[in-house]
């Protein structure tokens, strides 16, 4: 019988071979993850609600594997879901107090697809209130903490997803990304985070923040885990040859990047060049990182207000004063300012011409590593916003630990329909570096 460490290290992609061999069963694996949640969630506060049908669903999966009738390689894999994505029978709150007693009467489309593949939905995860924020310091459900450092943020808004995956409390997780909300928590927690191209994954059953920018994405401890989860949602990209020409975005001193992050990013480029990847520096002349982030935030505030104004009128006390002020700010903007924000997003697509000859675009995921929860750098999404406003796929890739033991990461942006290039480049980098990103104290 395999021990706990081996099972958790198997992640999502490593479970199907074990099930086929009969070394472990979905029933045993589900039980193990539930035990880990009971042991570690009190210190992390990543999980909010557990699936009470998990044992029965795991037993059904076990029977399928024993009969040689597994539905897919996701069959029996414990997946957790951000709480703004509907899971039938569980609270569907979106991190908002006004919705904390609402129970989903049907699954979101993405959850339906995972269940059809046999995945086990283990429970729902904490998040920033309304998905509008970057710390996961939730006023209704409490803060989620970074498993790498006590008192530090896991990032937001999918902080519960990043933390749960990093700590080994689920095999993989779903999150959502509006301005970087999958990639930033993945970077801060030392896991992989995929934001697919806009429109790739259906958003039916998602509590919206900004329909213009929202994208459901995937978190995994390994690239294979992310690929498997993504394959349960769409036809995942086939493996592709290593891209040989990539663009490296010069941020022209517009973004205040921590020295350690800048050094880590340079080390990434050095590694890629050793893999015979040509790294060509490009400049987005006229692109303003901070302005794009601000305009994306404005669009989120405008559309978030529209999505939640009825609930705000019925239960104003169910929204924190902070979230209320953000939504009211968006609602009160002049038509001219609103038009400017949307035009800025539309105009960002023009900068893709700068790297038209390249197979991918490389840049840091965030300008800083994880920080103390009470801090709040304004520029966290300066690097991630570009993929949201252009609708392109982007993958955050772990890039080792800082001297203080906090994760570094970089980001690969690809062309729509060319997600295979992201996975290929990340896989070659991972094989060349063999990074160990496990947080201390979680026994795996």
N, C-alpha and C positions, 0 to 999 in steps of 0.2 A: 504494500500500500504506500502511495506517495505521501510525503510529509507536506505540511502546510506551506512551507517556503517554496517548494517546487510547484505546487498548484498555483499559488499566487503569481510566481514568476512566469508561469505559462501564459498569463494574460488572457486575452480573448482568442487570439489566433492559435495558441498552443493547446487549447482544450480539445478540439475535435480529434486530433491524433490519439489523445489519451482516452477519449470516449470510445474510439474505434477499437483500441487495444483492450478495453475493459479494465484499464488500470484504475480509473476513477469513474464516477457516475455524476450526472447532473444533480442528483439528489444530494450526494456528498459535497459537491462543490458549492451548491446553494447554501447548504448548512454552514459550511466554512465561512462563506462571505457574511452571512448573518451574524456569526459569532464575532467576526472581526469588526463589524459595525457596532455591535454591543460593546466591544472592548475599547474601540478608539473614537467613536463618534462623539462621545462626551467632550473630548478635548478639541475636536475639530469643528463640530456642529455643521457637518456637510450634508448629512441626510436629514430630511424633515419627516417623511412618511414612508412606511414600509408596505409592501404588497402582501396582504394577508393570504393570498392564494398562491404564494410562491412555492410552498412545499408541494402542493398538488400539481402545479405546473411543472415543477422539476421532476416529480415522479412520472408524469406523462412523457417527458423528454427522455428519461431513463429507459422507459419501456420502448420508445422508438429506437433508441440506439441499440438496445439489446436485440431488437427484432431486425436490425439492419434497415430501418425505415426513417433514418434521420432526415429532417427537412432540408438542412443545409449545414455548413460548418458553423453557423451561428446557433444551431440547435443546442439548448442547454447552457448558453453563455450568459452570465449575469450582467445585465446592462442597467445603468441608472439613468434617470431622465431629469433634466432641469424642470423646475416646477411651473414654468410657463408653457409647458407642452403637456397636453391632456393625456392622462392615463385613466382609463375607465375604472371607476370605483375609488379613486384617490383624490384628495384635495387638489384643485387646479387654481392656484392662487396667484401665480405670476409674481410672488414676493410682495403682494399688496394686501394690507389688512382687510380691506373691504371685501376681498374674495376668499378670505381664509377658511370660510365654512362651505365654500362651493365645491361640490363633488362632480367630477367629470362623468357625464352619462355615456360617453363613448370615447374611444381612443382617437388621438390625433392620427393623421394619415401615416406619419413616420412610425408611430408606435404600432399601428396595424401591420405595416410592412415588416417590422422586426418580429412581431409575434408570428406572422405568417412564415417567417424563416425559422421559427422555433426558439428565438431568444427569450430569456427569462428577464422580465422587468422587475428589478429588485426593489425599486422605490424611487422617490422623487427627492430632488436636491435643492438646497438653499441657493439663493441668488440675490443680487441687488434688487431693491424695490423697483418694480416696474421695468427691470432691465436697463434702467437709466442711471448708470454709475459705474465706478471702477474699483470698488474696494470689497464689496459683499459684506457691508456692515448694515445688516437689515434691521430696521426699527421694530419689526413685528416678530421676527424669528431669530434675532440675535446675529452676531457676526460669525462668519466662517473664518477659520485660521489657516495660515499656510503651514503645511506639514513639515517644511524645512526649517521654520524658525518661529518660536513662540512669540506671539504678539504682533506678527507680521501679516499683512493682507495676502490672500491668494489671488488677488486681482478680481476684476468683475467684467461683465455682470455675472458670468458663469463661474463664479468662484467655488461654489459647491461642487461643480463638475470637475474642475481642475484638481481641487484638493482631494476629492474622493478617489479619483483615478491614481493620483500620485501616491496616496497612502495605502493603496491596495484594498480599498473597500468595495470596489466593483471592478469588473474586467475591462470596461470601457464605459463611456457616458456620452449622452447627447447634451449639447449646449446650444446657445444661439449667439449670433454675431451681428451686431448692428453697426458698431464702429471699431470692433476689435475684441468683442466680448467672449469669443472662443479662444482666440490666439493669445491675448494678454494673460488670462489665467493659466493657459498652458505654458507660456513662457515663464511666469513667476513660479509655477509649481514643478517645472522640469519634465513636462510631458509633451506629446505631439498634439497639435490642434489644427484641424482642417476647417476652413471656411470655403464651402463649394461655391462655384459660380452662381450668381443670382438666377433664380428660377429653376435650378437643377433639382432641388428637393422641395416638394410641396409643403406649404405652411398651414394647411387646414388643421385646426386644432391648436394653433399657437396663439397665446395672448399677445396681441401685437404691441409693439412700440412704434416702429416706423415701417409700414409695408414697403416703402421705397427702398429701405436699406436692410431690413431684417433677413437673416439667412440662418437656417438650422445647420449646425455643424457637429463635428465629432472630436472627442478627446480619447487618447489612448497612450499607454506607457510605451508602446512600440509602434513603429510605422505599420507593421503587419496588423496590429490591432485596429488602427484607424482604417486601414484599407478594408478589413473584414467588415467593420461596422458600416462603412460607406457602401460596401457591396450589398448590404441588407436593405439599403434605402434606394439605390439606383444601380444601373449597370456600371460598376466601378471601372475605372480606366485600366486597360491592359498594361502590363509592364512595357516600358519604353527604354530605348538605348539612352545611355548617359548623355544629357545635353552637353554640347561642346562649346557653346558660346552663350554667356549670360551677361546681362547688364547689371552693373552695380550702381545703385542710386546715390549720387552725391547730394547730401542734405545741405551743403553750402553754408554751414554754420547757422542755419535757421533753427535747428533743433538742439536744445541743450542736452547732450548725451553724456552720461556718466563715463569717466575715463575707463573704468573697468569694462563697460559695455563696448566702448569703441575698440579697446584692445582685443576683446573677445571676437568682435566682428572681423577685425583684421586677421586674426588667427583662422577664422572660417575661410576667408578668401585665400589665405596661404594654403590651406588644406585642399581647397578646390583646384587651385593652380597645380598642385602636385598630382592631382587626378587628371591633368591635361584639360581642364576646363578653362577656357579663355574668359577672364573677368574684365569686361570693358566698362570703365566708368562713364556714366551718363548724367547729364544735368537736365532737370526739368525747368528750363528758363521760364519764369513767370508763374510757376506753381508755388503757392504759399502753404506750407505744411500746417501752420497754426490756423490760418484762415479756413482751409478746407475742413479741419477738425471742428472749428466753431460753426461753420455752416452745416455740417452734418449733425451737430448737436441741435442746432435750431430746427432742422427738418424733423429730428426725433421729437423735440418738444412740441412742435406744431401737430404732428401726426399722433403723438401720444395723447395730447389733449383731446383730439377728436375721438380716439379710441375709448377713452375713459371718462369723458365729460358726464355721461348719464350716471355712471356709478359715483362720480364725485358729487353730483347734485343730490343723489339719494343718501349717500353715506360719506359726507365730507371728512368725518373723523377717521375714516378707514384709509386715508391717504396722509402720509406724513406732511408736515409743513414744508419740508424741503422739496418733496416731489410735487406737491401742489404749486409751489412757487415756480418750479421749472415749467410745468405745464401752462400755468397762467402767463408766464413770460412769452412762451411761444404763441399763445392765443392772442396776446395783445400787440403783436408786432404789426407794423404797417404793411399794406400790400406790397409796397416797394421793397421792403426788407425781405419779405417772404419770397418774392420773385428773385431777388438777388441770391438768396440761399439755394434755391432750386437751380438757378442758372449756373452757379458755381459747381454744383454736382454734375450737371450735364456737360459743362465745359472741360471737366477733368479728363474725359475720354480722349481729348485731343493729344494729351501727353503720351498716349500709347504709341504714337508715331515715332517717338524718340528711341524706343527700343524694339521697333518693328523687325529688325534684323536678328534679334536675339531670341533664344528659346525660353528664357525666364528672366525675371527681375529679382535681384537680391537686395535686401536691406535689413536692418535690425527689426526685431518684433516690437520692442519697446525701448525708449531711451534710458530706462533704468531697470534695476532688479527690483524685487519685492521690497516694500518699505513698511515701516510701522503703521499700524492701522489708523492712528490719529493723523497721519500725514496724508496729503493728497496732491501729488504733482499734477499740474494742469495739462501737461503735454503727453500723457500716457498713450493717447491714440494718434499722435502725429504721424507715426509710421504705418499704422494699421488702416487708417481711414481711406487711403488711396484705393485699396482693393474693394472696399464697400461702395464708394461713390462711383467706381467704374464697373462694378459687378463682376470682377474677375475672381477666380479661385486663388486662395492663398493658404500656405501651410507654415505653421510655426514649428521649428525644429530645435530640440534641445542642443545646447552647445557648451556643456560642461558647467562646472560650479566656480563661483567667485572664491576669492580667498576667505570670504566670510561664510562660505557654504551655501550661497544663494544661487539659484539657477540662472544661467545665461541662455539666450536663444537667438536665432535669426529667422528670417521670414523669406519664403520663396513665393513670388507671385507669378502666375502663369496665364496663358491665353485660355479663353473659354473653349472647352472641348479638348484641351490639351493638358488635362490634369495629370496624365501619365508622366509628363516631364517633371512635375513637382515630386512625385513619388520616386522617380528614378534618381534625381539629384539628391534627394534626402537619403535614400538608401545607400548610395555610394559614399556619401559623407559619413553616415552612421557606421558603415563597415570600416572606414578608414580611421575613425576616432575611437570607437568602442567605449563610449561614455557610460558611466554608471551614475544615473541620476536618482537613485533611490534615496528618499529621506531617511534619516536615522531614527530609530526607535519604533519602527513599524514591522519588524520581524518578517522580512522577506528579502 
